[in-house]
């Protein structure tokens, strides 16, 4: 970004981009409250229920690198709009599902659309605000807050819809939202000439296959069966595909992931930390939803209301506080403190009682988790985007989103396996999952101490 000419429509464009982020996160969180109703009507097993989440996340995470690359080659606005067209159709498919297979197919197709939307939106944001550090800090604050708002709306709307309407509307709500975004996009997002290049379809196939096999192996392996030939065979196949992916990237003239990008300061560490952040946060959200409904016996509506303080706190802190703290204390300090706070909250959740109280047992820990997420998410994103060339911004945004989604899918799969090992005692299973997620958060904090460089945020990303 050698020169910066402010786009007069940039704040309107940011509003649209935040709406896109809101919808993508909404699709992840809105199903949480509806899971018991979906399980009852379509007959999902307890382990199979996680695939309603994983079908979306695997397609999303597996294709994000490709989505970012397609944005660099064909133009971010074009891929952004194509992604929303796919997401809208997929939401209709999932909302009309009468079988497990159709629902999972719709969820996977939603993930395909989101894989085009997320990196394109983040690339457009960087293009619009990257030349003004103060504005970029504010833009990142709103971007992060939009994710929290999507989580807030997801748990609340999921409760309202499940309680007063029916679970299919948790998907059908995307249809009018998607149409509105498609109508507004050409008005506020400027066309920018795409780059010339080719698509590495082989690399996309290899990395997606590796993710699918790894998560499938973890989710479907029964407790006590980890020494079986089936489990080791699937994991070995996933590792082989991942190795083949990196070999192909080293040999390709125009790879999906140029390996040199991993040498940018903090980029590799930021992506690894983002994966661990997702691996800790998504199980927290998933099992807290189940605890509220299946242990405390709250209705879908009141479960959604119970999670509002946590997500509203994240939204407020990301807009008003996170940027200022990054500017004052730097990326590294915020990431470490945020991860430690999240780990502490998860340890509190690991002690949730069977006769618990929302005010005493759930609310304080959820607010502590919100503070941790608010401190960690934005600086980790900044670290994961650092050092990327302007022509690789879509790839870098795809990579950081991939790290979060892959970490989320594998983290949830591992915690489901831990919880399933205590199948005779549902609460003990939930506690085991929370404890496992706490270990992930603390391990991530230790990694941040070791791997992140201690420099403050770059001049391009100061406080909001």
Rosetta blueprint (number, residue, H / E / L):
1 X L
2 X L
3 X L
4 X L
5 X L
6 X L
7 X L
8 X L
9 X L
10 X H
11 X H
12 X H
13 X H
14 X H
15 X H
16 X H
17 X H
18 X H
19 X H
20 X H
21 X H
22 X H
23 X H
24 X H
25 X H
26 X H
27 X H
28 X H
29 X H
30 X H
31 X H
32 X H
33 X H
34 X H
35 X H
36 X H
37 X H
38 X H
39 X H
40 X H
41 X H
42 X H
43 X L
44 X L
45 X L
46 X H
47 X H
48 X H
49 X H
50 X H
51 X H
52 X H
53 X H
54 X H
55 X H
56 X H
57 X H
58 X H
59 X H
60 X H
61 X H
62 X H
63 X H
64 X H
65 X H
66 X H
67 X H
68 X H
69 X H
70 X H
71 X H
72 X H
73 X H
74 X H
75 X L
76 X H
77 X H
78 X H
79 X H
80 X H
81 X H
82 X H
83 X H
84 X H
85 X H
86 X H
87 X H
88 X H
89 X H
90 X H
91 X H
92 X H
93 X H
94 X H
95 X H
96 X L
97 X L
98 X L
99 X L
100 X H
101 X H
102 X H
103 X H
104 X H
105 X H
106 X H
107 X H
108 X H
109 X H
110 X H
111 X H
112 X H
113 X H
114 X H
115 X H
116 X H
117 X H
118 X H
119 X H
120 X H
121 X H
122 X H
123 X H
124 X H
125 X H
126 X H
127 X H
128 X H
129 X H
130 X L
131 X L
132 X L
133 X H
134 X H
135 X H
136 X H
137 X H
138 X H
139 X H
140 X H
141 X H
142 X H
143 X H
144 X H
145 X H
146 X H
147 X H
148 X H
149 X H
150 X H
151 X H
152 X H
153 X H
154 X H
155 X H
156 X H
157 X H
158 X H
159 X H
160 X H
161 X H
162 X H
163 X H
164 X H
165 X L
166 X L
167 X L
168 X L
169 X H
170 X H
171 X H
172 X H
173 X H
174 X H
175 X H
176 X H
177 X H
178 X H
179 X H
180 X H
181 X H
182 X H
183 X H
184 X H
185 X H
186 X H
187 X H
188 X H
189 X L
190 X L
191 X L
192 X L
193 X L
194 X L
195 X L
196 X L
197 X L
198 X L
199 X L
200 X L
201 X H
202 X H
203 X H
204 X H
205 X H
206 X H
207 X H
208 X H
209 X H
210 X H
211 X H
212 X H
213 X H
214 X H
215 X H
216 X H
217 X H
218 X H
219 X H
220 X H
221 X L
222 X L
223 X L
224 X L
225 X L
226 X L
227 X L
228 X L
229 X H
230 X H
231 X H
232 X H
233 X H
234 X H
235 X H
236 X H
237 X H
238 X H
239 X H
240 X H
241 X H
242 X H
243 X H
244 X H
245 X H
246 X H
247 X H
248 X H
249 X H
250 X H
251 X H
252 X L
253 X L
254 X L
255 X L
256 X L
257 X L
258 X L
259 X H
260 X H
261 X H
262 X H
263 X H
264 X L
265 X L
266 X L
267 X H
268 X H
269 X H
270 X H
271 X H
272 X H
273 X H
274 X H
275 X H
276 X H
277 X H
278 X H
279 X H
280 X H
281 X H
282 X H
283 X H
284 X H
285 X H
286 X H
287 X H
288 X H
289 X H
290 X H
291 X H
292 X H
293 X H
294 X H
295 X L
296 X L
297 X L
298 X L
299 X L
300 X H
301 X H
302 X H
303 X H
304 X H
305 X H
306 X H
307 X H
308 X H
309 X H
310 X H
311 X H
312 X H
313 X H
314 X H
315 X H
316 X H
317 X H
318 X H
319 X H
320 X H
321 X H
322 X H
323 X H
324 X H
325 X H
326 X H
327 X H
328 X H
329 X H
330 X H
331 X H
332 X H
333 X H
334 X H
335 X H
336 X H
337 X H
338 X H
339 X H
340 X H
341 X H
342 X H
343 X H
344 X H
345 X H
346 X H
347 X H
348 X H
349 X H
350 X L
351 X L
352 X L
353 X L
354 X L
355 X L
356 X L
357 X L
358 X H
359 X H
360 X H
361 X H
362 X H
363 X H
364 X H
365 X H
366 X H
367 X H
368 X H
369 X H
370 X H
371 X H
372 X H
373 X H
374 X H
375 X H
376 X H
377 X H
378 X H
379 X H
380 X H
381 X H
382 X H
383 X H
384 X H
385 X H
386 X L
387 X L
388 X L
389 X L
390 X H
391 X H
392 X H
393 X H
394 X H
395 X H
396 X H
397 X H
398 X H
399 X H
400 X H
401 X H
402 X H
403 X H
404 X H
405 X H
406 X H
407 X H
408 X H
409 X H
410 X H
411 X H
412 X H
413 X H
414 X H
415 X H
416 X H
417 X H
418 X H
419 X H
420 X H
421 X L
422 X L
423 X L
424 X L
425 X L
426 X H
427 X H
428 X H
429 X H
430 X H
431 X H
432 X H
433 X H
434 X H
435 X H
436 X H
437 X H
438 X H
439 X H
440 X H
441 X H
442 X H
443 X H
444 X H
445 X H
446 X H
447 X H
448 X H
449 X H
450 X H
451 X H
452 X L
453 X L
454 X L
455 X L
456 X L
457 X L
458 X L
459 X L
460 X L
461 X L
462 X L
463 X L
464 X L
